[in-house]
Amino acid sequence: MPRVLLILPTSTYRAPDFLAAARALGAEVVVASEHRQALSGSMGDRALVISLRAPEAAAHAIEELHRRAPLDAVVAVDDVGQRAAAAACARIGLRCNPPQAVSASRDKAATRRALAAAGVPQPEHRVAAAGDDDVAALAAEVGLPCVVKPVSLSASQGVIRADDTRAVEAAARRIRAILECAGEDAGGPLLVERYVPGAEVAVEGLLRAGHLEVLAVFDKPDPLEGPYFEETIYVTPSRLPAEALQRIERLTQATADALGLREGPVHAELRLDGDRAWVLELAARSIGGLCSRALRFGTGASLEEVILRHALGLPLPDLHREAAASGVMMLPIERAGVLAGVGGRDEARAVSGITDLQITVPPDREVVPLPEGDRYLGFIFARGDDPAAVEAALREAHARLEVDIRAPAAAADR
């Protein structure tokens, strides 16, 4: 029986899908997380507590576990565990990306340096290296409007468009406050890059010995123009012409090469405007949240099964995506407050083409929108004959939901 260690942060959405995929493969699972799991008292060497903020220490703990009970794969399901997984695989001798490549993919400034050295098209940018750097002056160098973002966060958290000097300075102050709340270095570097127009796409791929296999290209039909960049609808297959899709594939491969990534899933974001295209970022992990549920391959394999099969060295299924169009809508949090409830769920599920609806925030929980927030209210999934039908179903289902967000009690009493 193959044995796989899954690094599952306590905040991840993705544990159930990876655990289900492991069961489908008959693999024994070891769970590594920041806190001991509820059943870990009887799990022995199938549970491990690690610090995700100390990847080398985490890798050492995984290596010690491997000596007692050998592992066949180590897989991080989210961004935060990628460095620990790469370091552990390098120590143990398992298939993995070089740790330095993973570190570069986790740092937006390092990614920009690698792409610049390789000549990969990307937005004009500067790095504000310290808290006292003149961010407004850097923005003037790249040109306005610009986008200011932290180098370490993900899922559009802390990403802000600024159209003038005053807005740039305000964005920098706000991002540093977001970093402090997230437990990151508030005085650390910020990335200042020229805003590039155009349609945005997401690429889901799998690297095998450095070769990229594109699993899906998602269109993002809602314009992402700022001031914040909350993603909503993803639909595949892309409606872009074949020439544009070929350019996207070439740029994604070039980005992986520039970073030095060799193995496993990648998730890339690119923008296209006419004949021009820019790489925004590439992460050494698969699509986030529950969005992978919009994908099925071969005879029905999930994306998680594909990832685990690759990591374990098992035969891969047919990697062609299912014939039907599919998509997901990440439900936005419209305003800060306390979620009282979400009505209209049955009506939304009844929309033709809708296959699932998951509200992932429980009632009475505080919710925070972007750019401070780091998660969505939930996810709607759809399938259909073509991308337009899928997009229409997602929009109609969303329109039928009644989201009740109330002011916190302290604010309501004032």
C-alpha positions as a printed NumPy array, in Angstrom:
array([[  0.   ,   0.   ,   0.   ],
       [  1.52 ,   3.382,  -1.001],
       [  1.969,   5.859,   1.842],
       [  1.491,   9.593,   1.282],
       [  1.953,  12.484,   3.697],
       [ -0.486,  15.319,   3.093],
       [  0.352,  18.736,   4.502],
       [ -3.089,  20.018,   5.445],
       [ -3.193,  23.489,   7.007],
       [ -6.061,  23.829,   9.465],
       [ -7.514,  26.642,   7.319],
       [ -7.62 ,  24.655,   4.067],
       [-10.791,  23.915,   2.133],
       [ -9.135,  21.   ,   0.41 ],
       [ -8.689,  18.257,   3.004],
       [-11.854,  16.246,   2.133],
       [-11.071,  16.087,  -1.596],
       [ -7.453,  14.992,  -1.127],
       [ -8.422,  12.434,   1.505],
       [-11.127,  11.059,  -0.8  ],
       [ -8.622,  10.794,  -3.644],
       [ -6.173,   8.929,  -1.408],
       [ -8.896,   6.482,  -0.406],
       [ -9.799,   5.921,  -4.048],
       [ -6.161,   4.99 ,  -4.726],
       [ -5.927,   2.731,  -1.687],
       [ -3.146,   4.891,  -0.238],
       [ -2.38 ,   5.169,   3.462],
       [ -2.484,   8.816,   4.533],
       [ -0.294,  10.621,   7.047],
       [ -1.675,  14.026,   8.019],
       [  0.778,  16.831,   8.819],
       [ -0.643,  20.084,  10.172],
       [ -0.009,  22.897,  12.632],
       [ -2.241,  21.309,  15.275],
       [ -2.734,  17.728,  16.315],
       [ -5.781,  16.23 ,  14.66 ],
       [ -8.793,  15.229,  16.751],
       [ -8.182,  11.504,  16.153],
       [ -4.4  ,  11.639,  16.333],
       [ -4.259,   9.886,  19.699],
       [ -4.859,   6.598,  17.902],
       [ -3.122,   7.539,  14.631],
       [  0.484,   6.996,  15.746],
       [  2.796,   7.692,  12.821],
       [ -0.172,   8.76 ,  10.679],
       [ -0.304,  12.222,  12.3  ],
       [  2.436,  14.8  ,  12.593],
       [  2.499,  18.321,  14.036],
       [  4.749,  20.707,  12.102],
       [  5.333,  24.451,  11.914],
       [  4.45 ,  25.724,   8.457],
       [  6.355,  28.944,   9.183],
       [  9.567,  26.938,   9.715],
       [  9.882,  24.789,   6.571],
       [ 13.314,  23.349,   7.351],
       [ 12.198,  22.277,  10.822],
       [  9.05 ,  20.793,   9.287],
       [ 11.159,  18.951,   6.712],
       [ 13.36 ,  17.543,   9.471],
       [ 10.291,  16.234,  11.319],
       [  8.991,  14.628,   8.12 ],
       [ 12.399,  13.065,   7.469],
       [ 12.45 ,  11.587,  10.99 ],
       [  8.978,  10.146,  10.424],
       [ 10.119,   8.678,   7.101],
       [ 12.956,   6.848,   8.869],
       [ 10.455,   5.164,  11.208],
       [  7.747,   4.515,   8.61 ],
       [  8.807,   5.182,   4.998],
       [  6.785,   7.581,   2.853],
       [  6.222,   7.287,  -0.891],
       [  5.141,  10.913,  -1.438],
       [  4.814,  14.248,   0.355],
       [  2.14 ,  16.593,  -1.017],
       [  1.243,  20.1  ,   0.171],
       [ -2.347,  20.924,  -0.717],
       [ -2.047,  24.737,  -0.363],
       [  0.517,  27.515,  -0.759],
       [  1.518,  27.625,   2.877],
       [  2.915,  24.077,   2.949],
       [  4.842,  24.167,  -0.332],
       [  8.262,  25.061,   1.097],
       [  8.079,  22.351,   3.753],
       [  7.01 ,  19.725,   1.2  ],
       [  9.816,  20.595,  -1.22 ],
       [ 12.444,  20.584,   1.526],
       [ 11.193,  17.257,   2.879],
       [ 11.124,  15.601,  -0.564],
       [ 14.664,  16.808,  -1.275],
       [ 15.889,  15.299,   2.023],
       [ 14.1  ,  11.988,   1.501],
       [ 14.799,  11.666,  -2.212],
       [ 11.206,  11.754,  -3.44 ],
       [  9.945,  13.278,  -6.703],
       [  9.636,  17.008,  -6.132],
       [ 10.433,  20.516,  -7.249],
       [ 13.762,  22.04 ,  -6.177],
       [ 13.206,  23.904,  -2.892],
       [ 14.698,  27.102,  -4.339],
       [ 12.218,  26.985,  -7.224],
       [  9.292,  26.62 ,  -4.841],
       [ 10.601,  29.5  ,  -2.723],
       [ 10.809,  31.701,  -5.82 ],
       [  7.233,  30.831,  -6.786],
       [  6.037,  31.774,  -3.276],
       [  7.666,  35.231,  -3.41 ],
       [  6.176,  37.59 ,  -5.992],
       [  9.345,  39.711,  -6.136],
       [ 11.525,  36.636,  -6.687],
       [  9.129,  35.466,  -9.393],
       [  9.428,  38.819, -11.143],
       [ 13.254,  38.623, -11.013],
       [ 13.252,  35.11 , -12.477],
       [ 10.875,  36.066, -15.294],
       [ 12.902,  39.184, -16.099],
       [ 16.109,  37.128, -16.338],
       [ 14.391,  34.688, -18.699],
       [ 12.733,  37.375, -20.829],
       [  9.193,  36.212, -20.052],
       [  6.615,  38.985, -20.677],
       [  5.278,  40.456, -17.437],
       [  4.065,  43.839, -16.174],
       [  6.626,  46.59 , -15.675],
       [  7.399,  46.546, -11.953],
       [  9.498,  47.773,  -9.061],
       [ 10.047,  46.383,  -5.565],
       [  9.655,  48.616,  -2.521],
       [ 12.284,  46.823,  -0.485],
       [ 11.59 ,  48.385,   2.915],
       [  8.91 ,  50.272,   4.796],
       [ 10.579,  53.621,   4.155],
       [ 10.878,  53.228,   0.38 ],
       [  9.051,  55.883,  -1.631],
       [  6.273,  53.732,  -3.091],
       [  4.762,  56.686,  -4.943],
       [  8.06 ,  57.358,  -6.717],
       [  8.283,  53.712,  -7.775],
       [  4.717,  53.879,  -9.079],
       [  5.669,  56.919, -11.17 ],
       [  8.522,  54.891, -12.671],
       [  6.298,  51.998, -13.762],
       [  3.438,  54.288, -14.769],
       [ -0.098,  54.828, -13.533],
       [ -2.476,  53.192, -12.998],
       [ -0.527,  50.609, -11.058],
       [ -1.17 ,  47.656,  -8.767],
       [  0.394,  47.464,  -5.313],
       [  0.593,  44.04 ,  -3.69 ],
       [  2.398,  42.149,  -0.927],
       [  5.006,  39.638,  -2.087],
       [  3.857,  36.848,   0.238],
       [  0.045,  36.637,   0.349],
       [ -2.228,  34.834,  -2.13 ],
       [ -5.839,  34.7  ,  -3.366],
       [ -5.808,  38.452,  -4.191],
       [ -5.481,  39.367,  -0.508],
       [ -3.893,  42.785,  -0.196],
       [ -3.846,  43.459,  -3.969],
       [ -4.981,  47.024,  -4.719],
       [ -5.11 ,  49.136,  -7.865],
       [ -4.116,  52.78 ,  -7.515],
       [ -4.777,  55.44 , -10.139],
       [ -2.871,  58.376,  -8.642],
       [ -0.062,  59.153,  -6.193],
       [ -2.316,  59.623,  -3.18 ],
       [ -4.033,  56.307,  -3.856],
       [ -0.636,  54.563,  -4.126],
       [  0.41 ,  55.827,  -0.699],
       [ -2.946,  54.843,   0.822],
       [ -2.704,  51.378,  -0.747],
       [  0.765,  50.825,   0.695],
       [ -0.401,  51.772,   4.199],
       [ -3.428,  49.517,   3.907],
       [ -1.397,  46.558,   2.651],
       [  1.08 ,  46.88 ,   5.52 ],
       [ -1.833,  46.763,   7.964],
       [ -3.141,  43.642,   6.198],
       [  0.288,  42.015,   6.458],
       [  0.451,  42.753,  10.175],
       [ -2.985,  41.194,  10.751],
       [ -1.912,  38.124,   8.745],
       [  1.153,  37.628,  10.926],
       [  3.534,  38.651,   8.142],
       [  6.287,  41.274,   8.147],
       [  4.45 ,  44.588,   7.852],
       [  7.701,  46.344,   6.966],
       [  8.659,  43.867,   4.288],
       [  8.823,  44.426,   0.538],
       [  5.872,  45.395,  -1.619],
       [  5.527,  44.882,  -5.345],
       [  4.521,  47.891,  -7.447],
       [  3.592,  46.965, -11.   ],
       [  1.953,  48.697, -13.914],
       [ -1.692,  47.759, -14.354],
       [ -2.122,  45.835, -17.588],
       [ -5.533,  45.684, -19.277],
       [ -7.207,  42.767, -20.964],
       [ -8.899,  39.436, -20.383],
       [ -7.57 ,  37.276, -17.576],
       [ -7.274,  33.5  , -17.666],
       [ -6.203,  30.806, -15.236],
       [ -4.18 ,  27.798, -16.34 ],
       [ -4.252,  24.463, -14.545],
       [ -1.329,  22.245, -15.459],
       [  0.838,  19.314, -14.45 ],
       [  4.618,  19.256, -14.783],
       [  6.295,  15.931, -15.494],
       [ 10.097,  16.06 , -15.731],
       [  9.756,  19.744, -16.617],
       [  7.208,  19.26 , -19.406],
       [  3.914,  21.086, -18.935],
       [  0.654,  19.319, -19.675],
       [ -2.177,  21.855, -19.707],
       [ -5.17 ,  20.307, -17.961],
       [ -7.558,  23.255, -18.336],
       [ -7.666,  26.927, -19.259],
       [-10.354,  28.887, -17.427],
       [-11.859,  32.102, -18.736],
       [-12.719,  34.737, -16.126],
       [-15.67 ,  36.501, -17.757],
       [-16.096,  39.137, -15.036],
       [-13.686,  42.049, -15.614],
       [-10.909,  42.286, -13.029],
       [-10.132,  45.991, -13.17 ],
       [ -9.847,  46.9  ,  -9.481],
       [ -9.599,  48.618,  -7.159],
       [ -9.607,  45.08 ,  -5.699],
       [ -9.344,  41.839,  -7.627],
       [-11.93 ,  39.474,  -6.242],
       [-12.342,  36.528,  -8.58 ],
       [-15.818,  35.166,  -9.205],
       [-16.56 ,  32.999, -12.247],
       [-14.194,  30.462, -13.843],
       [-15.415,  28.657, -16.979],
       [-13.679,  26.024, -19.105],
       [-13.002,  25.31 , -21.924],
       [-11.753,  28.761, -22.779],
       [-13.517,  30.651, -25.537],
       [-10.248,  32.194, -26.729],
       [ -9.016,  31.34 , -30.247],
       [ -6.522,  28.51 , -30.72 ],
       [ -3.642,  30.922, -31.388],
       [ -4.196,  32.676, -28.05 ],
       [ -4.38 ,  29.348, -26.221],
       [ -1.087,  28.266, -27.769],
       [  0.503,  31.529, -26.607],
       [ -0.856,  30.913, -23.094],
       [  0.616,  27.411, -23.039],
       [  4.03 ,  28.641, -24.232],
       [  4.13 ,  31.422, -21.631],
       [  3.102,  29.086, -18.81 ],
       [  5.833,  26.61 , -19.797],
       [  8.368,  29.451, -20.026],
       [  7.379,  30.666, -16.564],
       [  7.789,  27.218, -15.021],
       [ 11.183,  26.922, -16.724],
       [ 12.262,  30.355, -15.491],
       [ 11.376,  29.45 , -11.912],
       [ 13.032,  26.025, -12.173],
       [  9.859,  24.055, -11.433],
       [  9.934,  20.448, -12.637],
       [  7.237,  18.295, -11.055],
       [  3.617,  18.455,  -9.959],
       [  0.686,  20.815, -10.309],
       [  0.905,  24.452, -11.314],
       [ -1.706,  27.198, -11.316],
       [ -0.953,  30.255, -13.447],
       [ -2.658,  33.602, -14.031],
       [ -2.141,  35.515, -17.285],
       [ -3.614,  38.561, -19.035],
       [ -4.158,  39.002, -22.747],
       [ -4.899,  42.204, -24.642],
       [ -4.998,  41.726, -28.394],
       [ -1.662,  40.266, -29.491],
       [ -0.001,  41.005, -26.145],
       [  0.118,  38.7  , -23.132],
       [  1.649,  38.996, -19.672],
       [  2.266,  36.487, -16.905],
       [  0.876,  37.687, -13.589],
       [  1.972,  34.761, -11.436],
       [  2.476,  31.011, -11.264],
       [  2.11 ,  28.892,  -8.129],
       [  3.494,  25.386,  -7.614],
       [  0.13 ,  24.036,  -6.524],
       [ -3.292,  23.339,  -7.933],
       [ -6.297,  25.651,  -8.047],
       [ -7.482,  26.85 ,  -4.648],
       [-10.668,  26.606,  -2.618],
       [-13.13 ,  24.003,  -3.852],
       [-12.643,  25.051,  -7.479],
       [-11.027,  21.746,  -8.476],
       [-14.496,  20.171,  -8.257],
       [-15.212,  21.829, -11.609],
       [-12.687,  19.472, -13.238],
       [-12.917,  15.793, -14.187],
       [-10.474,  13.831, -16.34 ],
       [-10.565,  10.608, -18.327],
       [-13.199,   8.303, -16.864],
       [-14.006,  10.67 , -14.014],
       [-10.731,  11.133, -12.124],
       [-10.549,  14.202,  -9.905],
       [ -7.693,  16.695, -10.042],
       [ -6.601,  15.504,  -6.585],
       [ -6.363,  11.93 ,  -7.858],
       [ -4.206,  13.09 , -10.77 ],
       [ -1.901,  14.958,  -8.369],
       [ -1.544,  12.017,  -5.981],
       [ -0.985,   9.526,  -8.795],
       [  1.821,  11.681, -10.15 ],
       [  3.414,  12.162,  -6.726],
       [  3.258,   8.423,  -5.989],
       [  4.555,   7.417,  -9.41 ],
       [  1.333,   5.587, -10.283],
       [ -0.063,   5.378, -13.838],
       [ -1.96 ,   8.51 , -14.761],
       [ -5.484,   8.474, -16.201],
       [ -6.353,  10.074, -19.499],
       [ -5.559,  13.722, -18.806],
       [ -8.087,  15.075, -21.302],
       [-10.801,  17.003, -19.514],
       [-14.374,  15.75 , -19.74 ],
       [-16.285,  16.739, -22.885],
       [-18.866,  18.962, -21.144],
       [-18.17 ,  22.595, -20.344],
       [-17.91 ,  23.306, -16.626],
       [-17.386,  26.16 , -14.248],
       [-17.39 ,  27.45 , -10.722],
       [-18.433,  30.699,  -9.102],
       [-16.612,  31.802,  -5.979],
       [-19.277,  33.635,  -3.992],
       [-18.032,  37.089,  -3.07 ],
       [-18.349,  38.626,   0.383],
       [-20.024,  41.928,  -0.382],
       [-19.373,  43.679,   2.933],
       [-17.916,  43.147,   6.382],
       [-20.13 ,  41.888,   9.181],
       [-21.556,  38.686,  10.617],
       [-23.148,  36.115,   8.333],
       [-26.704,  35.579,   9.553],
       [-27.539,  33.093,   6.812],
       [-27.894,  32.387,   3.102],
       [-31.415,  31.925,   1.738],
       [-32.545,  30.767,  -1.666],
       [-30.25 ,  27.729,  -1.751],
       [-32.904,  25.337,  -3.011],
       [-33.908,  27.824,  -5.687],
       [-30.258,  28.209,  -6.759],
       [-29.705,  24.438,  -6.888],
       [-32.83 ,  24.098,  -9.049],
       [-31.302,  26.161, -11.881],
       [-30.688,  23.981, -14.937],
       [-27.   ,  23.083, -15.199],
       [-26.155,  23.631, -11.528],
       [-24.465,  20.558, -10.077],
       [-23.601,  21.693,  -6.543],
       [-23.704,  24.601,  -4.129],
       [-21.506,  24.771,  -1.044],
       [-21.65 ,  27.547,   1.547],
       [-18.323,  27.279,   3.361],
       [-18.809,  29.969,   6.02 ],
       [-21.03 ,  28.862,   8.933],
       [-23.746,  31.157,  10.326],
       [-22.764,  33.673,  12.998],
       [-19.22 ,  33.84 ,  11.645],
       [-17.585,  37.201,  10.939],
       [-16.869,  37.796,   7.259],
       [-14.44 ,  40.262,   5.701],
       [-14.293,  41.234,   1.995],
       [-11.154,  41.781,  -0.04 ],
       [ -8.578,  43.164,   0.151],
       [ -8.428,  42.346,   3.885],
       [-10.313,  39.045,   3.566],
       [ -8.774,  35.774,   2.449],
       [-11.736,  33.533,   1.643],
       [-15.071,  33.296,  -0.13 ],
       [-18.603,  32.751,   1.108],
       [-18.892,  29.51 ,  -0.848],
       [-18.907,  27.951,  -4.307],
       [-21.468,  27.176,  -7.033],
       [-20.695,  24.548,  -9.686],
       [-22.236,  24.044, -13.114],
       [-21.929,  21.895, -16.215],
       [-23.426,  22.409, -19.665],
       [-23.156,  21.971, -23.391],
       [-20.975,  25.04 , -23.826],
       [-19.21 ,  27.718, -21.744],
       [-21.938,  30.307, -22.331],
       [-24.59 ,  27.998, -20.854],
       [-22.386,  27.3  , -17.827],
       [-21.753,  31.009, -17.221],
       [-25.47 ,  31.798, -17.516],
       [-26.391,  29.046, -15.039],
       [-23.857,  30.296, -12.497],
       [-25.122,  33.868, -12.756],
       [-28.759,  32.842, -12.418],
       [-28.061,  30.634,  -9.408],
       [-26.12 ,  33.435,  -7.731],
       [-29.006,  35.864,  -8.358],
       [-31.361,  33.533,  -6.471],
       [-29.278,  33.517,  -3.292],
       [-30.229,  35.873,  -0.456],
       [-27.142,  36.617,   1.606],
       [-27.831,  38.194,   5.009],
       [-24.76 ,  39.885,   6.475],
       [-25.401,  41.934,   9.585],
       [-23.346,  44.432,  11.493],
       [-21.458,  42.984,  14.483],
       [-23.316,  43.394,  17.773],
       [-20.869,  45.99 ,  19.093],
       [-21.307,  48.132,  15.976],
       [-25.106,  47.724,  16.009],
       [-25.28 ,  48.937,  19.623],
       [-23.512,  52.202,  18.895]])
